């Protein structure tokens, strides 16, 4: 059944149900008049069945309308948003199957309460217009939800990496050699790899690679480090070994055309990270690290350097293995971009496992709390760069207590220059919710060298009055207090007037 006929079934069912109810007919009454079984009518209204022409004629007569009115895709005002949604093909683009949801069930919900669902959908569409949301935003949100649902660990991808290593007899020693990966791509997949391939295209200097599928050419940014080149090659090997044909041809997803492209990109990244940082090896390394009695940032960086990994690769791998092998399943990952020229901070990647945690990206144009180690470390990195003292990875730990809650997180942050993008810095943070399990398994948690700090989401929502790091007035708090004072004043006035 085509997408169009699927939408036709849903709209047809909605119309039949609306007309039947408007005329006060029960299933049984309409069944007798239209000479159709009750079960068949039920299937029609749920959008599962679309009757043949002769049955449409008898059904239209029973509902006292013309057949053309029933088969038209036009809906009345109450259900117009539903029709707009269906005809936009949006429902068919949703990755419902990944979450165990059948499209027929969604259609049934719509059929059961079309007016309420229509109002709800109309609200969603209006919000999406106001906040400039589109399918691309939804795809990335759906991907993040999918990763969170699986605790960002996929056994089938781990097994695919093991299969790849065996098939191509890749040495167990790490780091992997860039030349070895290049040879596999050229010898087995007929790649033409050009390390300076983007030099003649200045508009593309922020991309790490571009793949030209028609000619099997991989163009690399000449400013990439050896590890970054090796990672891009690992992604290409992932696309090929996993046989992912629906893919983006740029190193980062500029716009997801379909959800399959977005999730395949994620799989290729997972494959490359797992290829460069083997599962058992990193589990053993982190077990040794967590057993240390004192916080040792250099030891953490040493593990990362062992695999010649970037901070993003390293932390991506930690989000795979910490929930699965250490029981640390309440965590968040955030990546901040810092533009020192404007002193602005943006979250461009985030992941929350087991629940939505306090630190997260916001679209409110407010100022992130500068007390977060993710931001303070970026500011310190920039200050050192200004003095010409530091141009490499920078690491720090912080115990962050969120104001107004009982939650505390052990935050491990690494900051670095954002090559190949000039004049920007990046920090990646893993935050582990401090609970009994964390206290028992991370021996250095109570090390006095780890700063403990009260933090909040944004300056505008923070009640701390004497905050030296504040970047904006507590405007939201002030408005709440103003409203509270007005309410209390009204109560006093009412009491005096009695």
C-alpha positions as CSV (number, residue, x, y, z in Angstrom):
1,X,0.0,0.0,0.0
2,X,1.5,3.4,-1.0
3,X,2.0,6.3,1.4
4,X,-0.8,8.2,-0.4
5,X,-3.3,5.4,0.0
6,X,-2.3,5.1,3.7
7,X,-3.1,8.7,4.2
8,X,-6.3,8.3,2.3
9,X,-7.4,5.5,4.6
10,X,-6.9,7.6,7.7
11,X,-8.7,10.7,6.3
12,X,-11.5,8.5,4.9
13,X,-11.9,6.9,8.3
14,X,-11.9,10.2,10.1
15,X,-14.7,11.5,7.8
16,X,-16.9,8.4,8.3
17,X,-16.5,8.6,12.0
18,X,-17.2,12.3,12.1
19,X,-20.4,12.0,9.9
20,X,-21.6,9.0,11.8
21,X,-21.3,10.7,15.2
22,X,-22.8,14.0,13.9
23,X,-25.9,12.0,12.8
24,X,-26.1,10.2,16.1
25,X,-25.7,6.8,14.5
26,X,-24.2,3.8,16.4
27,X,-21.9,1.3,14.7
28,X,-24.9,-1.1,14.6
29,X,-27.3,1.4,13.0
30,X,-24.8,2.5,10.3
31,X,-23.9,-1.2,9.7
32,X,-27.6,-2.0,8.9
33,X,-28.1,1.1,6.6
34,X,-24.8,0.6,4.7
35,X,-25.0,-3.2,4.7
36,X,-21.4,-3.5,6.1
37,X,-20.4,-5.5,9.1
38,X,-19.7,-3.7,12.4
39,X,-16.1,-5.0,12.5
40,X,-15.5,-3.7,8.9
41,X,-16.8,-0.3,9.8
42,X,-14.6,-0.2,12.8
43,X,-11.6,-1.0,10.6
44,X,-12.6,1.8,8.3
45,X,-12.8,4.4,11.0
46,X,-9.4,3.3,12.4
47,X,-7.9,4.0,9.0
48,X,-7.0,0.3,8.4
49,X,-9.4,-0.4,5.6
50,X,-10.4,1.6,2.5
51,X,-13.7,0.2,0.9
52,X,-14.2,-0.5,-2.8
53,X,-16.2,1.9,-5.0
54,X,-19.6,0.2,-4.6
55,X,-19.3,0.1,-0.8
56,X,-18.3,3.8,-0.8
57,X,-21.5,4.5,-2.6
58,X,-23.7,2.7,-0.2
59,X,-21.8,4.1,2.8
60,X,-22.2,7.7,1.4
61,X,-25.9,7.1,0.9
62,X,-26.3,5.9,4.5
63,X,-24.5,9.0,5.7
64,X,-26.5,11.3,3.4
65,X,-23.5,12.7,1.5
66,X,-22.1,12.3,-2.0
67,X,-19.4,9.7,-2.5
68,X,-17.1,12.5,-3.7
69,X,-17.4,14.2,-0.3
70,X,-16.2,11.0,1.4
71,X,-13.2,10.4,-0.9
72,X,-12.0,14.0,-1.0
73,X,-8.9,14.7,1.0
74,X,-10.4,18.0,2.3
75,X,-11.3,18.1,6.0
76,X,-13.4,20.6,7.9
77,X,-11.9,23.3,10.1
78,X,-11.8,21.1,13.2
79,X,-9.7,18.4,11.6
80,X,-7.8,20.6,9.1
81,X,-4.5,20.4,11.2
82,X,-4.7,16.6,11.1
83,X,-5.1,16.7,7.3
84,X,-2.2,19.1,7.1
85,X,0.0,16.7,9.1
86,X,-1.0,13.7,7.1
87,X,-0.5,15.3,3.7
88,X,2.8,16.7,4.8
89,X,4.1,13.1,4.9
90,X,5.5,13.9,8.4
91,X,4.0,10.8,10.1
92,X,5.6,8.6,7.5
93,X,9.0,10.2,8.2
94,X,8.8,9.5,11.9
95,X,11.0,6.6,13.0
96,X,8.1,5.0,14.9
97,X,9.3,1.5,14.4
98,X,12.5,2.2,16.3
99,X,10.3,2.9,19.4
100,X,7.9,0.0,18.9
101,X,5.0,2.2,17.7
102,X,2.8,1.2,14.8
103,X,1.5,3.9,12.5
104,X,-1.9,2.3,12.6
105,X,-2.0,3.0,16.4
106,X,-1.2,6.6,15.8
107,X,-4.0,6.7,13.2
108,X,-6.3,5.1,15.7
109,X,-5.6,7.8,18.3
110,X,-6.4,10.4,15.7
111,X,-9.6,8.7,14.8
112,X,-10.7,8.4,18.5
113,X,-10.5,12.1,19.2
114,X,-9.9,14.0,16.0
115,X,-10.9,17.4,17.3
116,X,-8.7,17.2,20.4
117,X,-5.8,15.7,18.5
118,X,-6.3,18.3,15.8
119,X,-6.1,21.1,18.4
120,X,-3.0,19.4,19.9
121,X,-1.3,19.1,16.5
122,X,-2.2,22.7,15.6
123,X,-0.5,23.8,18.8
124,X,2.6,21.7,17.9
125,X,2.8,23.1,14.4
126,X,2.4,26.7,15.7
127,X,5.2,26.1,18.3
128,X,7.4,24.6,15.6
129,X,6.9,27.7,13.4
130,X,7.6,30.1,16.4
131,X,10.8,28.3,17.3
132,X,11.9,27.6,13.7
133,X,11.7,23.8,14.2
134,X,11.7,21.5,11.2
135,X,12.1,17.9,10.3
136,X,15.9,18.1,10.7
137,X,15.5,19.2,14.3
138,X,13.1,16.4,14.9
139,X,15.3,13.8,13.3
140,X,18.2,14.7,15.6
141,X,15.9,14.8,18.6
142,X,14.5,11.4,17.7
143,X,18.1,10.0,17.2
144,X,19.1,11.3,20.7
145,X,15.9,9.7,22.2
146,X,16.8,6.4,20.4
147,X,20.3,6.4,21.7
148,X,19.1,7.2,25.2
149,X,16.5,4.4,25.1
150,X,19.4,2.0,24.4
151,X,21.8,3.6,26.9
152,X,24.0,4.4,23.8
153,X,25.2,0.8,23.6
154,X,24.6,-1.5,20.6
155,X,25.8,-5.1,20.8
156,X,25.3,-5.6,17.1
157,X,27.7,-2.7,16.3
158,X,30.3,-4.1,18.7
159,X,30.0,-7.4,17.0
160,X,30.4,-5.8,13.6
161,X,33.6,-4.2,14.7
162,X,34.9,-7.6,15.9
163,X,33.9,-9.1,12.5
164,X,35.8,-6.3,10.7
165,X,38.9,-6.8,12.7
166,X,38.9,-10.5,12.0
167,X,38.1,-10.1,8.3
168,X,40.8,-7.6,7.6
169,X,43.3,-9.1,10.1
170,X,43.7,-5.7,11.9
171,X,46.3,-5.8,14.7
172,X,45.1,-5.7,18.3
173,X,47.6,-3.0,19.2
174,X,46.4,0.6,19.6
175,X,46.5,3.2,18.3
176,X,45.4,2.1,14.9
177,X,47.7,3.2,12.1
178,X,46.1,5.7,9.7
179,X,47.9,4.1,6.7
180,X,46.4,0.7,7.5
181,X,42.9,2.0,7.4
182,X,43.7,3.9,4.2
183,X,45.0,0.8,2.6
184,X,41.8,-1.2,3.4
185,X,39.7,1.6,1.9
186,X,41.8,1.8,-1.2
187,X,42.4,-2.0,-1.7
188,X,39.0,-3.4,-0.8
189,X,36.6,-0.6,-1.4
190,X,38.4,1.2,-4.3
191,X,38.6,4.6,-2.5
192,X,40.6,7.5,-3.9
193,X,41.7,9.4,-0.8
194,X,43.0,13.0,-1.2
195,X,44.4,14.4,2.0
196,X,44.4,18.0,0.7
197,X,41.2,17.6,-1.2
198,X,39.3,20.5,0.3
199,X,42.1,23.1,0.0
200,X,40.7,24.6,-3.2
201,X,37.2,25.1,-1.5
202,X,37.6,27.7,1.2
203,X,33.8,27.7,1.8
204,X,34.2,24.1,3.1
205,X,37.0,24.8,5.5
206,X,34.9,23.9,8.5
207,X,34.2,20.4,7.1
208,X,36.6,17.5,7.9
209,X,35.8,15.5,4.9
210,X,33.5,15.2,1.8
211,X,32.8,11.9,0.0
212,X,32.1,11.9,-3.7
213,X,30.1,8.7,-4.2
214,X,30.0,8.9,-8.0
215,X,33.8,8.6,-8.1
216,X,34.5,7.0,-4.7
217,X,36.7,10.0,-3.8
218,X,37.2,11.0,-0.1
219,X,38.4,14.6,0.2
220,X,40.0,15.4,3.5
221,X,40.7,18.8,5.2
222,X,44.4,19.3,5.2
223,X,44.3,20.8,8.7
224,X,43.2,17.5,10.3
225,X,45.5,15.7,12.7
226,X,46.5,12.1,12.0
227,X,43.9,10.9,14.5
228,X,41.1,13.0,12.9
229,X,42.0,11.5,9.5
230,X,42.0,8.0,10.9
231,X,38.6,8.7,12.5
232,X,37.1,9.8,9.2
233,X,38.5,6.7,7.5
234,X,37.0,4.6,10.3
235,X,33.6,6.1,9.5
236,X,33.9,5.3,5.8
237,X,34.8,1.7,6.7
238,X,31.7,1.7,8.9
239,X,29.5,2.8,6.1
240,X,30.9,0.1,3.9
241,X,31.2,-2.8,6.4
242,X,27.7,-2.2,7.8
243,X,26.4,-1.7,4.2
244,X,24.7,1.6,5.0
245,X,23.7,3.0,1.6
246,X,21.5,5.9,2.8
247,X,24.2,8.3,4.0
248,X,25.4,11.8,4.2
249,X,28.5,12.7,2.1
250,X,29.9,15.3,4.5
251,X,31.8,14.6,7.8
252,X,29.0,16.2,9.8
253,X,25.3,16.1,9.0
254,X,24.4,19.5,7.6
255,X,20.8,18.5,7.0
256,X,19.2,15.1,7.5
257,X,17.1,14.3,4.4
258,X,15.5,11.3,5.9
259,X,15.8,9.7,9.4
260,X,17.6,6.6,8.0
261,X,20.4,8.9,6.9
262,X,20.7,10.4,10.4
263,X,20.8,7.1,12.2
264,X,23.2,5.6,9.7
265,X,25.5,8.5,10.3
266,X,25.3,7.7,14.0
267,X,26.1,4.0,13.4
268,X,29.2,4.9,11.3
269,X,30.4,7.2,14.1
270,X,29.8,4.4,16.7
271,X,31.7,1.9,14.5
272,X,34.7,4.2,14.1
273,X,34.9,5.0,17.8
274,X,34.6,1.3,18.8
275,X,37.2,0.4,16.1
276,X,39.8,2.9,17.5
277,X,38.9,2.3,21.2
278,X,38.3,-1.5,21.8
279,X,35.7,-2.4,24.3
280,X,37.6,-4.6,26.7
281,X,40.7,-2.4,26.7
282,X,38.8,0.8,27.6
283,X,36.8,-1.1,30.3
284,X,40.1,-2.3,31.9
285,X,41.6,1.2,31.7
286,X,38.6,2.9,33.3
287,X,38.3,0.4,36.0
288,X,41.9,1.1,37.0
289,X,41.3,4.9,36.8
290,X,38.2,4.8,39.0
291,X,40.2,2.8,41.6
292,X,42.6,5.6,42.2
293,X,42.4,7.3,45.6
294,X,43.2,10.7,44.2
295,X,41.8,12.6,41.3
296,X,44.4,12.5,38.5
297,X,43.5,14.4,35.4
298,X,46.7,13.5,33.6
299,X,45.9,9.9,34.1
300,X,42.6,10.4,32.3
301,X,44.3,12.2,29.5
302,X,46.8,9.4,29.3
303,X,44.1,6.9,28.6
304,X,42.7,9.1,25.9
305,X,46.2,9.5,24.3
306,X,46.8,5.8,24.5
307,X,44.3,5.5,21.7
308,X,45.3,8.8,20.0
309,X,41.6,9.7,20.5
310,X,40.1,13.2,20.4
311,X,38.1,14.2,23.5
312,X,34.9,13.7,21.6
313,X,35.9,10.1,20.6
314,X,37.0,9.3,24.1
315,X,33.9,10.6,25.8
316,X,31.6,9.0,23.1
317,X,33.2,5.7,24.1
318,X,32.7,6.4,27.8
319,X,29.0,6.9,27.2
320,X,28.9,3.4,25.6
321,X,30.7,1.5,28.3
322,X,30.0,3.3,31.6
323,X,26.3,2.3,31.8
324,X,26.9,-1.2,30.4
325,X,30.0,-2.3,32.4
326,X,30.1,0.0,35.4
327,X,26.4,0.5,36.2
328,X,26.9,4.2,35.9
329,X,23.7,4.7,33.9
330,X,22.6,8.1,35.2
331,X,24.8,10.4,33.3
332,X,24.8,13.3,30.8
333,X,27.2,14.3,28.0
334,X,27.5,17.9,26.8
335,X,29.7,19.6,24.2
336,X,30.1,23.3,24.4
337,X,31.4,25.6,21.7
338,X,33.0,28.9,22.9
339,X,33.5,31.9,20.7
340,X,36.0,34.0,22.7
341,X,35.5,37.1,20.4
342,X,31.8,37.4,21.5
343,X,32.2,35.3,24.7
344,X,29.2,33.2,23.8
345,X,28.7,29.5,24.6
346,X,26.5,27.1,22.6
347,X,25.6,23.4,23.2
348,X,25.8,21.5,20.0
349,X,25.8,17.9,21.3
350,X,24.1,16.4,24.3
351,X,23.0,13.0,25.6
352,X,21.1,12.1,28.7
353,X,20.9,8.5,30.0
354,X,18.2,7.2,32.4
355,X,16.6,10.6,32.8
356,X,16.7,14.2,31.7
357,X,19.4,15.9,33.8
358,X,19.7,19.5,34.9
359,X,22.5,20.7,32.6
360,X,21.2,20.7,29.0
361,X,20.9,22.9,26.0
362,X,18.3,25.6,25.9
363,X,16.7,27.7,23.2
364,X,15.8,30.6,25.4
365,X,18.7,32.8,24.5
366,X,19.7,32.9,28.1
367,X,23.3,32.9,29.5
368,X,24.5,29.5,30.7
369,X,25.8,29.4,34.3
370,X,29.5,30.3,34.2
371,X,30.0,28.2,37.3
372,X,29.8,25.0,35.3
373,X,33.2,23.5,34.8
374,X,32.4,23.1,31.1
375,X,32.3,26.9,30.8
376,X,34.9,28.0,33.3
377,X,37.5,25.6,31.8
378,X,36.9,27.1,28.4
379,X,37.4,30.6,29.8
380,X,40.6,29.5,31.5
381,X,41.8,27.9,28.3
382,X,41.3,31.1,26.4
383,X,43.1,33.1,29.0
384,X,46.1,30.8,28.7
385,X,46.0,31.0,24.9
386,X,46.1,34.8,25.2
387,X,49.3,34.5,27.2
388,X,50.7,31.9,24.7
389,X,51.0,29.3,27.4
390,X,48.6,26.5,26.5
391,X,47.4,25.1,23.2
392,X,46.5,21.5,24.0
393,X,43.9,19.4,25.9
394,X,43.0,20.8,29.3
395,X,41.2,18.7,32.0
396,X,39.4,19.4,35.2
397,X,36.9,17.7,37.6
398,X,34.1,19.4,39.6
399,X,31.4,18.2,41.9
400,X,28.4,20.3,40.8
401,X,25.5,20.8,43.2
402,X,22.3,22.0,41.4
403,X,20.6,24.8,43.4
404,X,17.1,23.9,44.5
405,X,17.6,20.2,44.1
406,X,19.3,17.4,46.0
407,X,21.2,16.4,42.8
408,X,25.0,16.5,42.6
409,X,27.1,15.5,39.6
410,X,30.8,14.5,39.3
411,X,31.7,16.4,36.1
412,X,34.8,15.5,34.1
413,X,35.6,18.1,31.5
414,X,38.2,18.3,28.7
415,X,38.7,21.5,26.8
416,X,40.6,21.9,23.5
417,X,41.1,24.2,20.6
418,X,38.4,23.6,17.9
419,X,40.6,22.7,15.0
420,X,40.0,22.8,12.1
421,X,37.7,25.7,12.9
422,X,39.9,28.7,13.8
423,X,39.4,31.0,16.8
424,X,37.0,28.7,18.7
425,X,37.4,26.3,21.6
426,X,35.4,23.2,22.6
427,X,34.7,21.4,25.9
428,X,33.2,18.0,26.4
429,X,31.8,17.0,29.7
430,X,30.5,13.8,31.2
431,X,28.5,14.3,34.4
432,X,27.8,11.3,36.6
433,X,24.9,11.6,39.1
434,X,26.4,11.1,42.5
435,X,24.6,8.3,44.3
436,X,25.6,5.3,46.5
437,X,26.9,3.3,43.5
438,X,29.2,6.2,42.4
439,X,30.4,6.8,46.0
440,X,31.3,3.1,46.3
441,X,33.0,2.7,42.9
442,X,34.9,6.0,42.2
443,X,37.5,6.1,44.9
444,X,38.7,9.6,44.3
445,X,35.3,11.2,44.6
446,X,36.0,12.8,48.0
447,X,39.5,14.1,47.0
448,X,39.7,17.7,48.3
449,X,41.4,18.6,45.0
450,X,38.0,18.3,43.3
451,X,36.2,21.6,43.7
452,X,32.6,21.5,44.9
453,X,30.4,24.3,43.5
454,X,26.8,25.3,43.5
455,X,25.6,25.8,40.0
456,X,22.4,26.5,38.0
457,X,21.1,26.3,34.5
458,X,21.2,29.9,33.4
459,X,22.1,33.2,35.0
460,X,18.6,34.5,34.4
461,X,17.1,31.7,36.6
462,X,19.7,31.7,39.3
463,X,18.9,33.1,42.8
464,X,22.6,33.5,43.9
465,X,23.0,37.3,44.5
466,X,26.7,37.6,45.1
467,X,27.8,35.4,42.2
468,X,31.1,36.7,40.7
469,X,30.7,34.6,37.6
470,X,27.2,36.1,36.7
471,X,26.9,37.1,33.1
472,X,23.4,38.5,33.2
473,X,20.9,39.7,35.8
474,X,18.5,37.1,37.4
475,X,15.6,38.5,35.3
476,X,13.4,35.4,35.6
477,X,13.8,35.3,39.4
478,X,13.1,39.0,39.6
479,X,9.9,38.6,37.6
480,X,8.7,35.7,39.8
481,X,9.4,37.8,42.9
482,X,7.5,40.8,41.4
483,X,4.5,38.6,40.7
484,X,4.7,37.1,44.2
485,X,4.7,40.5,45.7
486,X,1.7,41.6,43.6
487,X,-0.2,38.5,44.8
488,X,0.7,39.1,48.4
489,X,-0.3,42.8,48.0
490,X,-3.7,41.8,46.6
491,X,-4.3,39.5,49.5
492,X,-3.5,42.2,52.0
493,X,-5.8,44.6,50.2
494,X,-8.7,42.1,50.3
495,X,-8.2,41.6,54.0
496,X,-8.2,45.3,54.7
497,X,-11.4,45.8,52.6
498,X,-13.4,43.2,54.5
